[in-house]
Amino acid sequence: MRRGLRFSAMLGALAALCACGGAGPAGTMAWPMYQNGTTHNAIVASSLPGVSWSRDLHAKINGGLAYDGVRLFAVDFDRKLTALDPQTGRILWQSGGDDVLMSTPIVAENLVFVGSGTNAVMWDRPSGTVWGRPAGNHWYAFDAASGRLKWSLPEAGEAMPSAAYDSGRLIFATGDDVATAVLASSAAPLWKTAIPGVPMMSSAMVANGMVFLLATGGKSLNGNPDRGHTLALRAADGKVVWSAPYGVSDCTPAIAQGLVFVSGEFDGPVGPLEAYGRNDVSALDENTGALRWRYVSSPGFYSAVGSNERAITGTYDGGTLYQPIEATSQMIAFRASDGTIRWQMHTMGPVKMSPLVYRGKLYFGDTAGMFYVLDAATGTPLAAYPYGKPFTTSPPLVVGGTLFVADTDTIHAIPLSKL
């Protein structure tokens, strides 16, 4: 406890030294989970006009962006949480963590919550695997206006997966194979549940009183080993309601129409063909985990450009699931109810971000550095813009008349009128 208090004090001092502006106004909205909701289509109605700027944070940005009505938030591999003025790109403040920050910032109660971690196995035994580092990692709560540390919570495993905020609770999973809920205002413990496997980058999603996440590398609840599985827990007490052997922990579930959509990957054998495999997409019943439909891709090759993720979450809008397929470098639009393919399009490189749908257009970038604008109904390309760096796993969001997106280490504000 003393060590944790000293660590909190050190981070608070760092935040104060890094602050680049005044306290500023409180936020006007929450950002409770990855891409602001279970469909992952992050659209915010706002009077913000179409603005144009770019801000290089000089470190890789793999976490999603977040917005609280006043500030835009981003995390990076240089252990920084940054708050920016969305109109100008000016840095308002920066605060630090103890390790790489790659979880989407979660905003609620005028606090910003982020977790630290790295992609490293601490130990692997027949009883289970723990991802993290011997020194442990942390969850942090920073004041949204000033960047000052409110609290920090040490974790035995990595804290890379994004949390979710629900009814005063912060809910997250960590690399020591547990899901946890704490009081968001103080980090006071509420519940902790053992889960079968490591969550890696799978953000927690909350819908209808349930928490949904994915884990890989453990055993399903019936004791059978499997590569990955989707879990549904009660948000109130953490009780596991169902587990289904679909999806892998690189993927965050998307939820709509009473279905949970997840993606998985099937690698080739360890050795020369390890980067050769297939992706699948599964739709599960939200209440029971029963499989409703499943798609399996043709074989192809995975890429480590931008990030190591091999299965990325899709985006739901208007009855359609827009799903990146990494192994074959495709974007596929599925009819969400039954998995019928509406259209499919090949991209220059694998897409490792959730796309965004706005006013009939689909927006996303790939790891070849190309940013696409497609007709969402037909998949017809409307525009393609080459950038100098790969687009990784940080997806776009729209605020008012501006689209915000990160390519590797730079955040771009792009007027929608120019796309």
Phi, psi and omega in degrees: 000318179297319179299318179297321179294318178297320180295319178298318180296320179298316181291325177298319179294320178298317180299319180295320180293327185273346183301130184249009180201179180286181183297320176074176182285158174291158178292157182253356180208160175265158171234085196280348181197173177312128180057023170068010178173172188284344177273344180071013179263092191273088179242126180240120174291130185199159175276000178301124180283183175284109182248159183226120174196164174225139181229115178273120178268359174062027175197151184299138178249104178255337179282155176293157174279163177218158185217136181244016182093345181230320187232152172255133184244144177214152175240162181210175183283353175269018174071024184252141163254125185240135172252129183238153171284118184293340180280327187239343186081003180294136177285123180272318175197160174224140176229157187246159174238184185268356185199183178305137174252119180220012174271147174300129175299131177256132185240126176195151177055033182060027175238155175241125184250128176221156178239154181249159178168169175221161184276076184218140177272121178279316170202152182227113183228165177304330181282346180153174181236140176240126175259133180156208179220155184304327180284351182082175176229183186219153159259141182233149170236119179247147173296128186293331183277325187245340185083003180286142183290130176265314175201160172226147184231114180288143179231144180288329180249172179299149181243048182281321183296139179296145178276179171224143178256133181208115173051048178085355181257143167255122186242131184206164174239153183227168188289357174264023172066044175223152168249142189222146170235133176230162174290122187298328184287335188220352186071013175299134184292142176243309174202161178215132185229130174290136178239152185276079177128178184264132182283341181049248185255010183285110180291147175284136176241136179243128178209132174054042177077009181239151174251130180241134176204169180240150179220155183222143170098003179248215177236146176290171186295339177273005175091356181276133178292142175210165184285323182198160181203153176262138182239143173238122180238151173288129181294331185289323186222000177081005180294131178286123181267317175205159176223134181230137187278061180221148179084165175228167192283358170284344189254137173266136179291145168253142188229127177191157177057028182074014182239151174247119184258127181224157178237149179224179178215148179239102183288160167286179180295152176301129183130215186300332183255020183297328181269017181247130180180197183231157168253154170229160177230129183233142174247122184246148175294128185298328185272333187236341185082002180296141180287127178260320172201162182210140176239137176239128185282169168291159178288153178197199186240134176275152180239143175264006178294131178084311179194170180267000182298138180241358178212118187244148180290147176269183180233135179257138172200128172056040177088003182237138172258119178262112194236120171290140175240103189289319186300328183247009181050060181229156163245126181238136175257118179255142165292120191296329186289328186221000176085005177299134180281121177276316176197164175213148184218136175276141178247166182293327178217169178302143176264123183244018177233155171290134177284176179228139181244127180210121176051048174082005179241146179250129184240134175190162176239160179238175185282356171275000179085019180258134175251127189250147168233117182243156166289119187294333183280329188239344184080005180293127178295131177255328178198154175214127186240120178280132174246162185279349185226157181294146166273125184260230188261007178271109187277164180283160169219157179242130173235115180060239182262015186234138170258131177250134178206151179248135169244108183061271186240007184239132175265131179246135169255120187234124175299133179298332179294343181263357182258000000 
